[in-house]
Amino acid sequence: MMSDDGTIVTKEKVEKYLALTAEARAKATPIAETEEDLSRLDSMMRMCDDYQADAKHFLEKGDLVRAFGAINYAHAWIDAAVRIGLMDGYDDDRLFTLP
């Protein structure tokens, strides 16, 4: 159940964002070229994956607020990698904040 104004964090809302982040993670592809940029990208995607795992853990524990926060952090790491040009988001402005 969710309030009309969207202020309630629900299991369904967290699951929606988990799915959205998984879709973004699958779609974005690396375009970094230098070893330094590839290393940075690897670190960013590890952070994404760790936060996504945290979100799932919190969801399983019933901690919806922390789950929602964690999945938003996860998505932000992918979004940032696309935004700064380390990954290609294929002009998908639904999944990414494009440059």
N, C-alpha and C positions, 0 to 999 in steps of 0.2 A: 504494500500500500504506500502511496506517495501523496503528499499534499499537492494541491493545485499549483502552488507557487514554486514547487521543486525544492523546498527547503529541508525535506526529510531524506536522509540517506537510507536507501533500502537495499536489500540483497539484489533485487533486479537491476537497480541503478549501478551497483558495483559490477555485476556480471556484464552489463552493457559495456561499461568502460574497459573491463578485462578483454572482452571480445574486440573492441575497437583498437585497443593497444596491440593485441595479437595480430590483427589485420595490418596495422601500420608496420609492425616489426617484420612481417612477412613481405610486405610490398617494397619497403625502402631497401635499396641496394647500395653497397659501397661504391663510391667514386673517388675516394681519397687515393692519392698517387704516391706521396712520399712515405718513407718508413715512419717518420715522425707523425704524420697525419693518420696513417693506418694504426699506429699505436694509440693515438688519442681516440680514434673511433672505437677500437677494441675496448678501451677503458670505459667509454660512454655506453657501449652496448652491454658490457658486464653490469654497469649500474642499472641500466634498464631492466635487464633480466633479474637482477637481485631484487629490485623494487617490485617487479611483477610477481616474483615468488613470495615476497613479503605480503603483498596484497591478497594472494590466494590463501596464505597462512592465516592472516587476520580474518578473512571471510569465513574460513572453516571454523575459527574460534568464535565467530559471531560478533567480532569487533568491527562493525561496519564503518565507523568513522576512520579508524586507522587504515582499513582496507581501501577506502575511497581515496584517502590521502596518498597512500603508497602507489596506487595505480595511476594517479595523476602525475606523480613524480616519474614513474616509469615512462609514461608517454612523453613527458617533457624531455627526457634524454634523447628519444628518437627524433622528436620535433626539432630539438636543438641541432642534432647532427645534420638533418636535412637543411635547416635554416642556414647553417654556416658552410654548407657545401661539401660535407664529408660523405653524404648519402644523397641519392636521387630519390625524390618523392613523386616523380612522374607527374608533376603539376596537379597533384591531388589535394585540393584545398579543403576537402572534408577531413582528411587524416592528418594534414600537416599545415603549419603556419609557414607559408612559402615566402621566399625572399622577394 
